[in-house]
Amino acid sequence: KNPSGKLSKKEFGTLVADYQLPKITAVKALTEGMRASEYLLETVKGKYLVRFDTAKSEMEVKREIDLLQFLRKHGFPCYAPLPDRRGRHSYEADGASVTVCRYIEGRTVAPERI
């Protein structure tokens, strides 16, 4: 079991195959926590964000994905989870919901500044 969202090299290889991602050139942990872990995957054809969320239920993750897809469809710049080769936008792995999306360059704005 791996509820922390830390992946071995072999597990990253499986993830790359499932999402048909280009060859990985670097992996960087962006956040590692009790609720979610995020990794930046740099590939020969761009960057991807991999998120492991242990705090949300399957329904909460589905609702978040639906909202992000709606916002993206209407021109709001946000990430949109990519489908794996089975068409899933999220899947369960060792107690965490896993999503993969293209990485968007930018900066984080604190909620109190919005």
N, C-alpha and C positions, 0 to 999 in steps of 0.2 A: 504493500500500500504506500501511496505517496501523496497524502493530503496537503502537503506544503506547496505542491506545484513545482517542485524541483525535478527536472528531467535529466535522465542520463543521456549520453551521446546516442545510444541506440534508440531511446524513446523519441529524441528529436528527429532521428532519421525516419522513424515511422510517421511522425507528424508531417514531415516534409513530403513523404510519399503520398500520404492521405490527401494532402492539399495540393499536390503536384506543384510544389514551390521550386524555384530555381536553386542551384547549388548555394548552400550557406557559406558565407565567408567569415561571419562573426556572430556571436551571441552575447548579449549584454542583459543582465538582470536590471530592470528599471525599478521595480518594487517587489519586495518580498514581505508578506505579512500573513496574519492569521486569516484574514478575510479574502485576500486576493494576491496573486503574484502575477507580474507582467514581465515579459521578455521582449527585447528588440532583436529580431533576426535580420541581419544584413545579408543580402544575397547578391548574386552577380547582376540581377535585374531589378533591384529595389529593396525597400525595407518593409518588414511585416511586424505586427504586434501580436503576440500570443498571450492570452489572458486565461488564468486559472482562477475561477471564482468559487470559493467554498462557502460563502455566506448566503447565496441566493438559491431559492428553490428552482426546480426545472421550469415551473410556470413563470416565475419572476424573470428568469433569463430569456424565455420565449417572448415575454412582453417587451423587455428591453430591446431585443433584436427587432421585433415588429416596429417599435417606435423609431429606432435608428434607421431602418429601411424606409419608413414613411418620411422622416426628415430629409434623408438623402435624396429621395425621389422628388422632393419639393425644393431642392436646391440649397438646403442647409448643409454647411460643410462639417460633416461628422464622419466618424469611421463607420463602415458597414461590414459586419462579419461575412467572410467568404464561405461559400459552400465547399464541403469536402467532396471527394469523388463519389460519395453516396448521396450528395445533395443536402446534407445536414449542415446547418449554420452553427451548431453547437453540439457537443457530445459530452457524455459523462466519462470521467477517467479518475478512478481512485478517490471518489468523493468530491471532485471538483468539476464544474462546468468549464469546458475548454472552448474558446473562440479564437479565431485567427482573422486578422484583417490587415489591409494595407496600412502602413504607418503614415500618419499625416504629420508633417513638420509644423511646428507651432509652439505656443507657450501655454501654460496653464494659468487660468485666472482664478483667483481666490473667490469663493462664493459671495463673500461680503462686498466684493467689488463689482458684482453683476447688477 
